[in-house]
Amino acid sequence: MRRHAEHWKPFLDSGRMVVFGPVLEADESWGLGVVEADDEATLRAFAAADPAVTSGVAGLRIGTTPGFVRGAGDGAA
């Protein structure tokens, strides 16, 4: 998991990581990462290279429906 976290550190260092960490539920646990990305294909390739994914420890799902995102939109209140 250390290598997994290190893999995502560039997004944290650049300020593009909104949230990243485990979600612990009563019957399962999983991880959530919300990042700002300019290019979905590049993000998918980066995420697929995550050591937790390549080792088979974790799977990968990328959602693209942003909902409400801080700083997004036309600036209207």
C-alpha positions in Angstrom: 0.0 0.0 0.0 3.0 2.3 0.5 3.8 1.9 -3.2 0.2 2.6 -4.0 0.2 5.9 -2.1 3.5 6.9 -3.6 2.2 6.3 -7.1 -0.5 8.9 -6.5 1.8 11.4 -4.7 2.3 13.6 -7.9 -1.4 14.5 -7.8 -1.1 15.4 -4.1 2.1 17.4 -4.7 0.6 19.3 -7.6 -2.6 20.2 -5.6 -4.8 18.2 -8.0 -5.7 15.5 -5.4 -9.0 16.5 -3.8 -9.3 13.5 -1.6 -7.5 10.1 -1.3 -7.8 7.3 1.2 -9.6 4.3 2.5 -13.3 3.9 3.0 -14.0 1.5 5.8 -17.5 0.0 5.9 -18.8 -2.7 8.3 -18.5 -5.5 5.7 -15.8 -4.2 3.3 -13.2 -1.6 2.6 -12.2 0.2 -0.5 -10.3 3.3 -1.6 -11.5 6.5 -3.0 -9.4 9.1 -4.9 -10.8 12.3 -6.4 -8.4 14.1 -8.6 -8.5 16.9 -11.1 -7.4 15.7 -14.5 -7.2 17.3 -17.9 -7.3 14.1 -19.9 -9.4 11.0 -19.1 -7.2 8.7 -21.2 -4.0 9.8 -19.5 -5.7 9.4 -16.0 -6.9 5.9 -16.9 -3.4 4.9 -18.0 -1.8 6.4 -14.9 -4.4 4.7 -12.6 -4.0 1.3 -14.4 -0.2 1.5 -13.6 -0.9 1.8 -9.9 1.1 -1.0 -8.1 -2.0 -2.0 -6.2 -3.8 -2.6 -9.5 -0.9 -4.2 -11.4 -0.3 -6.6 -8.5 -3.9 -7.7 -8.3 -4.4 -6.3 -4.8 -7.0 -3.8 -6.0 -9.3 -3.2 -8.9 -10.0 0.0 -10.7 -13.1 2.0 -11.5 -13.1 5.5 -12.8 -16.2 7.6 -12.6 -16.5 10.6 -14.9 -19.7 12.2 -13.6 -18.4 15.2 -11.7 -21.5 16.3 -9.8 -20.5 19.6 -8.2 -16.9 20.5 -8.3 -15.3 23.4 -6.5 -14.1 26.1 -8.8 -15.9 24.6 -11.8 -18.4 26.3 -14.0 -18.9 29.8 -15.3 -18.4 31.5 -12.0 -22.1 32.3 -11.4 -23.3 31.9 -7.9 
